[in-house]
């Protein structure tokens, strides 16, 4: 009897212990601290290429934490142009309580977000914190004022089309110095290489299947004509695609209304075609690929692509004419 009583008591204690553990387990939860206040050392960020290695701004904030049942939490800074409602932000995961991007990095970032070179922009920043996509909190939004600068870098394209001289070779440009370069060059259908400077000290050649290396041979331009060239020195790749030329035609030009005078694409990333030539006091138009399918004239005092009138030269002379067919900007300068 005593044995049975002891066994009953022991069984009861075990059951109580198990019930207590189960009860306590249901009370163990995670408590994730919401995103705290975000502050900036300045809201007017000065960007200059000379100071590219300096800190542009210092952002400070508390890091996300959890208590109770500890779960991994992440703190992320989000950057976006004002008015975009953070639809496609640039995100930086942070593990310290401050973040200070360099002037160069900040400049490249806002250009990637859509800021225009030389145009004042407002960049919104906030802190995103949470343990899961459905459990996120956000800090206050800080607005930074900045004007992006042209952070250009160039590489060069010596080849048979210009006599294999790096010193006079055409160039490819990267507006943000991200090692992705592009430009438009008129090739003769033979080979070329890519050089880091206007010398042969460091040159890239064909490594096969659209790749380049410092030990590669000549890169083929394929057929003769204008090619858009894109070189990615991060991935060591190269891509070429055909491009249609823009030119001017008309009674004011040397070829009259029968023959176009081709313009040359300027590889500075601004999108302009340019030509210098003698013009008479008469009329002209711009057109693409020596055809009237796509032409540009004047309408209501501005360039237009449809139902446009001829442009006019009022005085004969030597002129430099520039055209951006995408933005419909142009200049006519008498030399």
LINWOVEN-V293079 format. One record per residue. N is the residue number from 0. RES is the residue in one letter. OMEGA is omega in degrees with one decimal (999 if undefined). Layout:
BEGIN
n = [N & N]
res = [RES & RES]
omega = [OMEGA & OMEGA]
END
This chain:
BEGIN
n = [0 & 1 & 2 & 3 & 4 & 5 & 6 & 7 & 8 & 9 & 10 & 11 & 12 & 13 & 14 & 15 & 16 & 17 & 18 & 19 & 20 & 21 & 22 & 23 & 24 & 25 & 26 & 27 & 28 & 29 & 30 & 31 & 32 & 33 & 34 & 35 & 36 & 37 & 38 & 39 & 40 & 41 & 42 & 43 & 44 & 45 & 46 & 47 & 48 & 49 & 50 & 51 & 52 & 53 & 54 & 55 & 56 & 57 & 58 & 59 & 60 & 61 & 62 & 63 & 64 & 65 & 66 & 67 & 68 & 69 & 70 & 71 & 72 & 73 & 74 & 75 & 76 & 77 & 78 & 79 & 80 & 81 & 82 & 83 & 84 & 85 & 86 & 87 & 88 & 89 & 90 & 91 & 92 & 93 & 94 & 95 & 96 & 97 & 98 & 99 & 100 & 101 & 102 & 103 & 104 & 105 & 106 & 107 & 108 & 109 & 110 & 111 & 112 & 113 & 114 & 115 & 116 & 117 & 118 & 119 & 120 & 121 & 122 & 123 & 124 & 125 & 126 & 127 & 128 & 129 & 130 & 131 & 132 & 133 & 134 & 135 & 136 & 137 & 138 & 139 & 140 & 141 & 142 & 143 & 144 & 145 & 146 & 147 & 148 & 149 & 150 & 151 & 152 & 153 & 154 & 155 & 156 & 157 & 158 & 159 & 160 & 161 & 162 & 163 & 164 & 165 & 166 & 167 & 168 & 169 & 170 & 171 & 172 & 173 & 174 & 175 & 176 & 177 & 178 & 179 & 180 & 181 & 182 & 183 & 184 & 185 & 186 & 187 & 188 & 189 & 190 & 191 & 192 & 193 & 194 & 195 & 196 & 197 & 198 & 199 & 200 & 201 & 202 & 203 & 204 & 205 & 206 & 207 & 208 & 209 & 210 & 211 & 212 & 213 & 214 & 215 & 216 & 217 & 218 & 219 & 220 & 221 & 222 & 223 & 224 & 225 & 226 & 227 & 228 & 229 & 230 & 231 & 232 & 233 & 234 & 235 & 236 & 237 & 238 & 239 & 240 & 241 & 242 & 243 & 244 & 245 & 246 & 247 & 248 & 249 & 250 & 251 & 252 & 253 & 254 & 255 & 256 & 257 & 258 & 259 & 260 & 261 & 262 & 263 & 264 & 265 & 266 & 267 & 268 & 269 & 270 & 271 & 272 & 273 & 274 & 275 & 276 & 277 & 278 & 279 & 280 & 281 & 282 & 283 & 284 & 285 & 286 & 287 & 288 & 289 & 290 & 291 & 292 & 293 & 294 & 295 & 296 & 297 & 298 & 299 & 300 & 301 & 302 & 303 & 304 & 305 & 306 & 307 & 308 & 309 & 310 & 311 & 312 & 313 & 314 & 315 & 316 & 317 & 318 & 319 & 320 & 321 & 322 & 323 & 324 & 325 & 326 & 327 & 328 & 329 & 330 & 331 & 332 & 333 & 334]
res = [X & X & X & X & X & X & X & X & X & X & X & X & X & X & X & X & X & X & X & X & X & X & X & X & X & X & X & X & X & X & X & X & X & X & X & X & X & X & X & X & X & X & X & X & X & X & X & X & X & X & X & X & X & X & X & X & X & X & X & X & X & X & X & X & X & X & X & X & X & X & X & X & X & X & X & X & X & X & X & X & X & X & X & X & X & X & X & X & X & X & X & X & X & X & X & X & X & X & X & X & X & X & X & X & X & X & X & X & X & X & X & X & X & X & X & X & X & X & X & X & X & X & X & X & X & X & X & X & X & X & X & X & X & X & X & X & X & X & X & X & X & X & X & X & X & X & X & X & X & X & X & X & X & X & X & X & X & X & X & X & X & X & X & X & X & X & X & X & X & X & X & X & X & X & X & X & X & X & X & X & X & X & X & X & X & X & X & X & X & X & X & X & X & X & X & X & X & X & X & X & X & X & X & X & X & X & X & X & X & X & X & X & X & X & X & X & X & X & X & X & X & X & X & X & X & X & X & X & X & X & X & X & X & X & X & X & X & X & X & X & X & X & X & X & X & X & X & X & X & X & X & X & X & X & X & X & X & X & X & X & X & X & X & X & X & X & X & X & X & X & X & X & X & X & X & X & X & X & X & X & X & X & X & X & X & X & X & X & X & X & X & X & X & X & X & X & X & X & X & X & X & X & X & X & X & X & X & X & X & X & X & X & X & X & X & X & X & X & X & X & X & X & X & X & X & X & X & X & X & X & X & X & X & X & X]
omega = [178.2 & 179.5 & -179.0 & 179.6 & 178.7 & 178.9 & -179.6 & 178.5 & 179.8 & 179.7 & 179.2 & 178.7 & 178.2 & -179.6 & 178.3 & 178.8 & 179.6 & 179.8 & 179.7 & 178.7 & -179.5 & -180.0 & -178.6 & -179.5 & -179.3 & -178.7 & -178.9 & -178.7 & 176.7 & 176.5 & -177.8 & -179.6 & 178.6 & 178.0 & -178.2 & -176.1 & 176.3 & 177.1 & 179.3 & 179.8 & 175.1 & 175.3 & 175.3 & -173.3 & 179.3 & -178.5 & 174.2 & -178.3 & 179.9 & -179.0 & -173.3 & -177.7 & -179.9 & 176.1 & -179.7 & -178.4 & 175.4 & 178.1 & 179.6 & -171.6 & 172.1 & 177.3 & 178.1 & 177.5 & 175.4 & 177.5 & -173.7 & 173.5 & -171.7 & 177.4 & 178.1 & 176.1 & -175.4 & 173.3 & -175.2 & 172.3 & 177.8 & 178.3 & 177.8 & 173.2 & 179.1 & -179.3 & 179.9 & 178.9 & 178.3 & -178.1 & 178.8 & -173.5 & 166.5 & -175.5 & 177.2 & 175.9 & -176.2 & 179.1 & 174.7 & -172.7 & 175.7 & 179.1 & -176.8 & 178.7 & 175.4 & 176.8 & -179.2 & -179.8 & -179.7 & 178.6 & 179.3 & -178.7 & -176.8 & 172.7 & 178.5 & 178.6 & 177.9 & 176.1 & -179.4 & 180.0 & 177.4 & -178.5 & 179.9 & -178.8 & 174.9 & -178.1 & 177.9 & -180.0 & 173.4 & 178.7 & 176.2 & -179.1 & 176.1 & -179.4 & -178.2 & -176.1 & -178.2 & -178.0 & -176.2 & 172.4 & -175.9 & 178.5 & 168.5 & 178.7 & 175.4 & 179.5 & 179.4 & 177.2 & -178.4 & 175.7 & -177.0 & 176.6 & 178.8 & -177.7 & -171.3 & 171.2 & -175.8 & 163.5 & -168.9 & -170.9 & 175.2 & -179.3 & -178.4 & -177.0 & -178.6 & 174.5 & 176.3 & -179.2 & 179.2 & -176.5 & -178.7 & -176.7 & 174.6 & -172.7 & 169.0 & -173.4 & 169.0 & -175.3 & -177.8 & -179.5 & -179.7 & 178.6 & 171.2 & -171.1 & 179.2 & 178.2 & 179.7 & -175.9 & 176.3 & -179.1 & 179.1 & 178.9 & 179.7 & -169.7 & 175.9 & 173.7 & 177.8 & 177.6 & -179.2 & 178.5 & -179.2 & 176.1 & 177.2 & -175.8 & 178.3 & -176.0 & 178.5 & 178.7 & -176.2 & 176.0 & 176.6 & 175.6 & 176.2 & 178.6 & 179.4 & 176.8 & -179.8 & 178.0 & -176.7 & 177.6 & -179.3 & 175.8 & -178.6 & 176.0 & -178.8 & 179.3 & 177.2 & 177.0 & -179.4 & 178.8 & 167.5 & -176.8 & 175.7 & 179.9 & 176.7 & -178.5 & 171.4 & -178.2 & -176.6 & 178.0 & 177.3 & 179.0 & 177.1 & 175.6 & -177.5 & 179.7 & 176.9 & -176.2 & 169.4 & 179.1 & 175.7 & -177.2 & 178.2 & -177.0 & -179.7 & -173.5 & 179.9 & -178.1 & -177.8 & 179.0 & -178.4 & -172.8 & 178.1 & 166.1 & -175.4 & 174.1 & 178.3 & 177.9 & -179.2 & -175.4 & 175.8 & 177.2 & -177.4 & 172.6 & -176.4 & 167.2 & -173.1 & 175.7 & 173.5 & -175.4 & 176.0 & -179.9 & 174.2 & 178.9 & -178.6 & -172.7 & 177.7 & 173.5 & 170.7 & 171.5 & -175.4 & 172.1 & 176.7 & -178.3 & 179.7 & -178.4 & -179.1 & -178.1 & -176.0 & 175.5 & -176.7 & 177.3 & -178.7 & 175.7 & 179.8 & 176.3 & -179.2 & -177.7 & 179.5 & 179.1 & -177.0 & 177.5 & 177.8 & 171.2 & -174.7 & 169.7 & -174.8 & -179.7 & -179.9 & 178.2 & 177.5 & -173.1 & 166.8 & -176.7 & 178.5 & -178.0 & 167.9 & -174.9 & 179.3 & -178.9 & -177.9 & 172.5 & 176.9 & 174.4 & 175.6 & -175.7 & 176.5 & -176.0 & 999]
END
